[in-house]
């Protein structure tokens, strides 16, 4: 059984206050299922979801460097945008098996990124007076989460306690 975020944090810092422990527990239990699903190529290729392209394509290109399958997914996802018509949907020419396989592959990668995002948030909760920077894929996920404004605001309020930008972390 995997160690929880709270258990890991308490190994690092025994003096965590109750509020931080509660926030870490909420972080552990937070359900990112819909966000993960929204990041799959399924929505991009079948529905032409414009907000998906901002984070999905950089993630695809990042992971395509080492994975030829993802390179093909990225190429197919980019075609409508490269053609100058971001709303292009060629319903009759879509390979639905490919879209499903691609979506499942990307979903597995995004699940790993969500785990890394949770670690980033945990560190920011444990060490709130330190400046922390996420990795590129984690930052892309964070930006994608921000685009889900209602979910992001709720996450910030319940887990972070405020929006991270409310604090002078960039000062």
C-alpha positions in Angstrom: 0.0 0.0 0.0 1.3 3.4 -1.0 2.3 5.9 1.7 -0.2 8.8 1.9 0.8 12.4 1.4 0.2 13.2 5.1 2.3 10.2 6.2 5.1 11.3 4.0 4.9 14.9 5.2 4.9 13.8 8.8 8.1 11.9 8.2 9.6 15.1 6.9 8.2 17.5 9.5 6.8 16.2 12.8 5.7 19.7 13.8 2.9 20.2 11.2 -0.1 22.0 12.6 -3.5 20.5 12.5 -4.8 22.8 9.7 -1.9 21.8 7.4 -2.5 18.2 8.2 -6.1 18.6 7.3 -5.2 20.3 4.0 -2.7 17.5 3.2 -5.5 15.0 3.8 -7.8 16.9 1.5 -5.1 17.0 -1.1 -4.7 13.2 -0.8 -8.4 12.7 -1.3 -8.9 15.4 -4.0 -10.7 13.9 -7.1 -9.0 15.1 -10.4 -10.9 12.6 -12.5 -12.8 15.1 -14.6 -9.7 17.3 -15.2 -7.7 14.2 -16.2 -10.4 13.2 -18.6 -10.5 16.7 -20.1 -6.8 16.5 -20.8 -7.1 13.4 -23.0 -6.9 13.7 -26.8 -10.5 12.5 -27.0 -11.9 15.9 -26.4 -9.3 17.6 -28.5 -9.7 15.3 -31.5 -13.4 14.6 -31.4 -14.8 17.9 -30.0 -12.2 20.4 -30.9 -12.0 21.8 -27.4 -9.9 24.9 -27.8 -8.8 25.3 -24.2 -7.4 21.7 -24.3 -4.8 22.6 -26.9 -3.0 25.1 -24.6 -1.8 22.4 -22.2 -2.3 19.2 -24.1 -0.1 19.9 -27.1 2.9 21.0 -25.0 2.5 17.9 -22.9 2.3 15.7 -26.0 5.3 17.4 -27.5 7.2 17.0 -24.2 6.6 13.3 -24.0 6.8 12.7 -27.7 10.6 13.3 -27.5 10.9 9.7 -26.1 7.8 8.0 -27.3 7.0 7.5 -31.0 3.3 6.6 -30.2 2.8 10.0 -28.5 4.6 11.7 -31.4 1.8 10.3 -33.7 -0.9 11.4 -31.3 0.6 14.9 -31.2 0.8 15.1 -35.0 -2.9 14.0 -35.4 -4.0 16.5 -32.6 -2.1 19.3 -34.3 -3.4 18.9 -37.8 -6.7 20.9 -37.5 -4.8 23.8 -35.8 -2.0 23.7 -38.4 -4.7 23.8 -41.1 -5.9 27.2 -39.8 -9.3 25.9 -38.6 -9.3 25.1 -34.9 -12.9 24.1 -35.0 -12.3 21.6 -37.8 -14.0 18.3 -37.1 -13.7 15.6 -39.7 -16.3 13.2 -38.2 -16.3 10.8 -41.1 -12.5 10.5 -41.1 -11.7 10.0 -37.4 -10.1 6.8 -36.4 -12.1 6.2 -33.2 -9.9 3.3 -32.1 -6.9 5.5 -32.4 -8.5 8.3 -30.4 -9.5 5.8 -27.6 -6.0 4.2 -27.5 -4.3 7.7 -27.5 -6.6 9.0 -24.8 -5.9 6.0 -22.6 -2.1 6.4 -23.1 -2.2 10.1 -22.3 -4.6 9.6 -19.4 -2.0 7.3 -17.8 0.7 10.0 -18.2 -1.6 12.7 -16.8 -2.4 10.5 -13.7 1.4 10.5 -13.0 1.6 14.2 -13.5 -1.3 14.7 -11.1 0.7 12.7 -8.5 3.6 15.0 -9.1 1.3 18.1 -8.8 0.0 16.8 -5.5 3.7 16.5 -4.3 4.3 20.1 -5.4 1.2 21.3 -3.5 2.2 19.3 -0.5 5.6 20.8 -0.4 4.1 24.3 -0.7 1.9 23.5 2.2 4.7 22.1 4.3 7.1 24.9 3.5 4.9 27.9 2.8 7.6 30.5 3.3 9.8 29.0 0.6 9.5 29.6 -3.1 8.7 26.4 -5.0 8.7 25.8 -8.8 7.0 22.9 -10.4 8.4 20.9 -13.3 7.3 21.8 -16.8 4.6 19.1 -17.1 3.3 19.9 -13.6 3.1 23.5 -14.4 1.2 22.7 -17.6 -1.2 20.6 -15.5 -1.6 23.5 -13.0 -2.4 25.9 -15.9 -5.0 23.4 -17.2 -6.5 23.2 -13.8 -6.7 27.0 -13.6 -8.8 26.9 -16.8 -11.4 24.9 -14.8 -12.1 28.0 -12.8 -14.8 26.7 -10.4 -12.8 23.6 -9.6 -9.6 25.6 -9.2 -11.1 28.1 -6.9 -12.6 25.3 -4.8 -9.2 23.5 -4.7 -7.4 26.7 -3.7 -9.9 27.5 -0.9 -10.0 23.9 0.5 -6.5 22.7 0.0 -4.2 25.7 -0.3 -6.3 27.9 1.9 -6.1 30.8 -0.6 -4.9 31.2 -4.2 -1.1 30.7 -4.3 -0.8 34.0 -6.1 -2.4 35.8 -3.1 0.9 35.4 -1.3 4.0 37.3 -2.2 5.8 34.2 -3.6 7.2 36.1 -6.5 8.5 39.0 -4.6 
